[in-house]
Amino acid sequence: MRLYVLSRKRVMVCLLAVVTCASAAASMLVETVGGPSMVLDRELITRLNMIFSDRAESVIHGDAEALTAHYDLESRYGRWALDREQRRIKYVEAWSKARGVRFVGTVVEIRVDSAEVKGDTAWLRLRQSADFAYVYEADPMAPPDHFGIGTRHFVELVRRDGAWVMRRDWYTDPLDEDSVVGNVRPALTPGGVSPATMVRRDEQGRKPDSRAVPAGTSASPGEPQGTSRPSAPRYNRDKAVAYADEYCGSAWGCGNNREYNPRYKDFTGLGGDCTNFVSQVLGDPDAGGLPMDWTWRYTFRGSGAGASRAWAQAEALVGYLINSGRAARIARGTYADVVTPSEKFPYGPIGALHPGDVIAYEERGRIEHLAVVTGTDSHGYVVVNSHTADRYHVPWDLGWDRGTVFWLLNVAW
């Protein structure tokens, strides 16, 4: 199946085509993702891609005012949509400053799932994949690190003064995930703590690799050596991370043609798919391989097909992992709590996590989200993958508030 995909690099090509081929058909055939072909106005397609590309560019440049021309300011919905984007830009700018990083590039692609155009109004369902490149201010000449996000949108555009502009845009945002807190503000980095210290190192100062922690050894430098573990079954961290990268969804960097694993139900519209994804990473035979049981299971066939509560609900999964002994809680606390070094955790509790471990995000006394640790960036900052919204190797705290409480869970099998 062919997909409709446009990236920022193709925008100028499309614009040139509009100018030089004015005598040609003013519409184009689009084969949507998983749906019938559509005929969409070429101007609408080009404008839509420009809006999403300019929004990504505004994030990395901190230019909140540059987006004004893309929104229907005659509508309160258009003003609300613009205000959300501007708040998002300010959040990312504040987070970047606090973490000592600078964004240096972005590439955006969109995929149209469905569209309906009536006169000067268009409704579309689409998915955006975005790549963000960043460098550390302390090491600006180093090759940039990259992470990917994916978002699903329902948008309404209207034609104003001959140009398509955004009136509505509903989506869940990995750069501003926290929907519980109205005005999300990033946590400040504690004095004396730099991103380069937030990773476990051996005696020679080398960063660890992503191999599984052998059974019968400590899960982290903070645990006493010789901590006993079940000898079998062993959690396969390498396969867990590979699965997390393959099926993380619409984010840039994800595999499987940026689709979820079709063997499992997508709970995105039923409270979120983040916990279902983490359970897959832990328990799918092609991933971590932890055995299911009566409490934590996914049934593929029969009258009882579907997920148990512990499989698909965030607080239930965290409780199950801890109570069953399949995971140990390394720490629970705010950003400052989990990054500050101590005698027990020389690189902070966050530095004790391994690829394949889990981070839970608590807001106002309730666990709202789960993500899988997939490694670290070039400066040792922990990165994660997740669903709803889709993330690929995103810095673990990006999008969360300074009041967020983080649960750091080491898978103990």
Rosetta blueprint (number, residue, H / E / L):
1 M L
2 R L
3 L L
4 Y L
5 V L
6 L E
7 S E
8 R H
9 K H
10 R H
11 V H
12 M H
13 V H
14 C H
15 L H
16 L H
17 A H
18 V H
19 V H
20 T H
21 C L
22 A L
23 S L
24 A L
25 A L
26 A L
27 S E
28 M E
29 L E
30 V E
31 E E
32 T L
33 V L
34 G L
35 G L
36 P L
37 S E
38 M E
39 V E
40 L E
41 D E
42 R H
43 E H
44 L H
45 I H
46 T H
47 R H
48 L H
49 N H
50 M H
51 I H
52 F H
53 S H
54 D H
55 R H
56 A H
57 E H
58 S H
59 V H
60 I H
61 H H
62 G L
63 D L
64 A H
65 E H
66 A H
67 L H
68 T H
69 A H
70 H H
71 Y E
72 D L
73 L L
74 E L
75 S L
76 R H
77 Y H
78 G H
79 R H
80 W H
81 A H
82 L H
83 D H
84 R H
85 E H
86 Q H
87 R H
88 R H
89 I H
90 K H
91 Y H
92 V H
93 E H
94 A H
95 W H
96 S H
97 K H
98 A H
99 R H
100 G L
101 V E
102 R E
103 F E
104 V E
105 G E
106 T E
107 V E
108 V E
109 E E
110 I E
111 R E
112 V E
113 D E
114 S E
115 A E
116 E E
117 V E
118 K E
119 G L
120 D L
121 T E
122 A E
123 W E
124 L E
125 R E
126 L E
127 R E
128 Q E
129 S E
130 A E
131 D E
132 F E
133 A E
134 Y E
135 V E
136 Y E
137 E L
138 A L
139 D L
140 P L
141 M L
142 A L
143 P L
144 P L
145 D E
146 H E
147 F E
148 G E
149 I E
150 G E
151 T E
152 R E
153 H E
154 F E
155 V E
156 E E
157 L E
158 V E
159 R E
160 R E
161 D L
162 G L
163 A E
164 W E
165 V E
166 M E
167 R E
168 R E
169 D E
170 W E
171 Y L
172 T L
173 D L
174 P L
175 L L
176 D L
177 E L
178 D L
179 S L
180 V L
181 V L
182 G L
183 N L
184 V L
185 R L
186 P L
187 A L
188 L L
189 T L
190 P L
191 G L
192 G L
193 V L
194 S L
195 P H
196 A H
197 T H
198 M L
199 V L
200 R L
201 R L
202 D L
203 E L
204 Q L
205 G L
206 R L
207 K L
208 P L
209 D L
210 S L
211 R L
212 A L
213 V L
214 P L
215 A L
216 G L
217 T L
218 S L
219 A L
220 S L
221 P L
222 G L
223 E L
224 P L
225 Q L
226 G L
227 T L
228 S L
229 R L
230 P L
231 S L
232 A L
233 P L
234 R L
235 Y L
236 N L
237 R H
238 D H
239 K H
240 A H
241 V H
242 A H
243 Y H
244 A H
245 D H
246 E H
247 Y L
248 C L
249 G L
250 S L
251 A L
252 W L
253 G L
254 C L
255 G L
256 N H
257 N H
258 R H
259 E L
260 Y L
261 N L
262 P L
263 R L
264 Y L
265 K L
266 D L
267 F L
268 T H
269 G H
270 L H
271 G L
272 G L
273 D L
274 C H
275 T H
276 N H
277 F H
278 V H
279 S H
280 Q H
281 V H
282 L H
283 G H
284 D L
285 P L
286 D L
287 A L
288 G L
289 G L
290 L L
291 P L
292 M L
293 D L
294 W L
295 T L
296 W L
297 R L
298 Y E
299 T E
300 F L
301 R L
302 G L
303 S L
304 G L
305 A L
306 G E
307 A E
308 S L
309 R H
310 A H
311 W H
312 A H
313 Q L
314 A H
315 E H
316 A H
317 L H
318 V H
319 G H
320 Y H
321 L H
322 I H
323 N H
324 S L
325 G L
326 R L
327 A E
328 A E
329 R E
330 I E
331 A E
332 R E
333 G E
334 T L
335 Y H
336 A H
337 D H
338 V H
339 V H
340 T L
341 P L
342 S L
343 E L
344 K L
345 F L
346 P L
347 Y L
348 G L
349 P H
350 I H
351 G H
352 A H
353 L L
354 H L
355 P L
356 G L
357 D L
358 V E
359 I E
360 A E
361 Y E
362 E E
363 E E
364 R L
365 G L
366 R E
367 I E
368 E E
369 H E
370 L E
371 A E
372 V E
373 V E
374 T E
375 G E
376 T E
377 D L
378 S L
379 H L
380 G L
381 Y L
382 V E
383 V E
384 V E
385 N E
386 S E
387 H L
388 T L
389 A L
390 D E
391 R E
392 Y E
393 H E
394 V E
395 P E
396 W L
397 D L
398 L L
399 G L
400 W L
401 D L
402 R L
403 G L
404 T L
405 V E
406 F E
407 W E
408 L E
409 L E
410 N E
411 V E
412 A L
413 W L
